[in-house]
Amino acid sequence: MFSINIKSHFLLAKAFLPSMKESAFGRFITAASVQSLLGASGSSAYVASKHAALGLMKTLAAEYGQFGITAKSER
């Protein structure tokens, strides 16, 4: 679950951030779900991975916004 929902996002960001920063433009958009904001019984791994994806997008936006790079999570 984490490999798909968060590790893949992290590795893509790591790969593309240098060129985005150099060109002073970039967009990261990730598909989340309502579970990125809430919890649900019986789906702890999924919910945790969606919380992590949302946190990663918020952090990328905060750290790289000054370079013209935006990041957001769509629910």
N, C-alpha and C positions, 0 to 999 in steps of 0.2 A: 504494500500500500504506500509506504513512504517513498520507495524508489520511483513510483509513477507520479505521485501527487506532490512531492517536494524535491527529491534529489534531481529529477529531470529538470525542474525549473531552475534550481541552483546551478546546475552544470551549463544550461543554456545561457543564463545570465553571465556566468564566468567567461564563457566563450565569446559572447557578443559585446560585453561592456567596453572592452578596449577600443573597438572600432566605433561604437556609438559615442563614446566620450571624445574620440578624436574628431568626429564629424559634428559634434555638438548637437546631436539629435538621436532620439531613439524612443521606442515604445515597447513596453512589456505589458501584456494583457494575459491574465490567467483565468481559467474557468473555475470558479468556486461553486459553492452551493449554499443554501441556507445553513448548512451544517458548519460553515466557516464562522458563523456567529452564534450558533446554538449548540447544544449537546443533544445526544439521542441515546437511549438505552440500547445496548447490544451492538454498538458500532464505534467503539472507542478508537480503534486504529484509523478508521476513515475520518472521524471527527478531528482527531489530533492532527492528521496530515493536512486537512483543510484549514485548520487554525494556523498551522505552520506556513502554508502557502500564502494565506492572507498576511501574516506577519512579514514574510519575505518581501512581498510586494510593497507593503508600507515602508519597510526599511530601505528598499531600493529607491523608492520615491524620495525619501528623506535624504539619503546619501548622494543621489545622483541628479536630483532636480536642478541643482545649480549648473549642471552641464547640458541642460536641455533634454534630459531623459525623463520620461514619465513611466510610472508603473501603477497598474491598478488590477483589481480582482473583480470580475463580473459575476454576479450571482444569478 
